[in-house]
Amino acid sequence: MAITVSIDLGFEFDVKAKASEVFEVLSDVPTSARYFPKVDQLIDLGDGAYRWEMEKIGIGSANIQTVYASKYVSNKSKGTIVWKPVKGEGNALVSGSWTIKDNKTSTNILLEIQGELSLPLPGLMKLVIAPVVEAEFEKMTEHYIASLTKRFGGEV
């Protein structure tokens, strides 16, 4: 038996770096992934697809590891990086996008993430586990944004 936890996050922020620099970092998945916490491995599957293997976390006597793959497509002229899930890889489906806008003296960044994580737990655990998983993912994403913001010279 498994439970499914859904994630839907959106963040918008402005940084001091030029849009071209922001795009360069965010469109290079291995470079961008260095700023995301608790990544155990990032595996290049080829053709713009990467498998993310997160560190195992323990909940009671059980260890849970999130593993998923997404295919990334960058469009410099539109200032977008979009990723869609690669089915059949891991226990989660993750999609999302970066939208980068040049504001002349700063760069506006919009991050949107949607995900579904399947955990091998009894259905009764969903009420307890879902809020914990959602909060942990949001906390990791906020840490990611803080690390990127620092990399880009701070927030405007």
N, C-alpha and C positions, 0 to 999 in steps of 0.2 A: 504494500500500500504506500502511496506517496501523496504528499500535499504540494500544491502549487502556490507560490507567493509571487504576486505581481508588483512590479516597481514602475513608477512613472515620475520622473524628476525633470525639472527645468530650472536652469540658472542663467542669469544674465549679469554681466559685469564688464567694466571698462578697465583697460590696462594702458600703461605708458608706452609700450613697445609699438613699433610700426606694424601695420596689418601684414606686410610681406613677411616679417619675422615670425609673427604669430602663426600665419598659415604654414610656414616652413616647419615649425616645431610640431604643430597639431596634425599636419598631414603625414608626417613621418611617424607611423604607429610605434615602432620600437623606442624612438626618442620620447614621444608623448607618454608612453607606458611607464617610463622610468619615474615619472612624477606621481603615478597612482600607487597608493599604499597596498601592501599585502599581496603583491603579485609574486607568485612562486616561479612561474615560467611563462614566457611569451614565445610561442612557437610559430614561425613563419610557415604557412601551409602553401604558399605560392599564390600568384594571381591576385594579390591584394587581400588575401584572407589570413587571419591570425587566430590561433587558439590561445585563450587566456586560461591559465591554471592558477587559481588563487591559493593562498596558504590555507591549510586545513585549520578549522576552528573546532573546538570541543564544546559540546553541549551535553553536560552530564557524562554518561559513559560512551556517547556517540561522537564520532568525528565527522564533520561535514566539510566537503570541499566543493567550491563552485568552479565548474569548468564549462567554457563555452567558446564558440568560434564565430567570428563576424567577418564579413567581406567589406572592405573599405573602398570608397570611390571619392576621389578629390576633384574639385573643379575650382581652379585658381581664379578664373574670371568671375565666377559667382561668389567666391569666398566661402565655399561649402566643403565639408567632409561629411559624407553620409555612410553609415554602416548598417548592414542587414545581417540577420542571423544565418549561419551555415547550419542547416538541419543535420541531425545525426552526430553532432559533436558535443559531448558532455551532457550536463544536466540543466542547462539554461539556454534561453533564446534571448539575445540582447540586440537591440537596434537603437539607433540614435543619430544625432547630427551635431556638428559644430557649424555655426554661421558667424562669419567674421566680417565686420564692417569698418572701413577706414573713416574715422572722424577727424581727419587732418592732424590734430594734436594728440589723439588717443585712438585706441581700437576697441570697438564694442564686440563682445563675444557672447554668443548665445549657445548654451549646451542643453540638449534635450536627450533624455535616455528613457527607453522603455525596456522592460525585461520581465521574463517569467522564469522563475527558478523552481525546479522540481526537487523536493527533498524526500528521501525514503523514511518517512515518519507516519505514524497513524493519524488519521483524519482529525481526531480529537486534539492533537497537538497544534493544529493550525491557529487556534485562537491565541495560544501562548507564543508560538514561534514566529508567526507572520510579522507582528509588530517589532520584534527583536531584529529580524532579518532586514526589514525595511529601514529601521533606524540605523543599523550598522552600515548598510549600503549608502544611505544618505550621508552618514558621518565620513565614510571613506571618500565619497565624491566631493564633499566640502574640503577635505584635506587635500585632495587632488587639485581642486581649484585654487586653494591657498598656495600650494607649491608652484603651480603654473603662474599665478599672479606674481609671486616673488621672482620667478624666472624672467617674467616680462617687465621687471622694473617697478612693480607695485601697482596698486589700484589707483585710478584717477578719482 
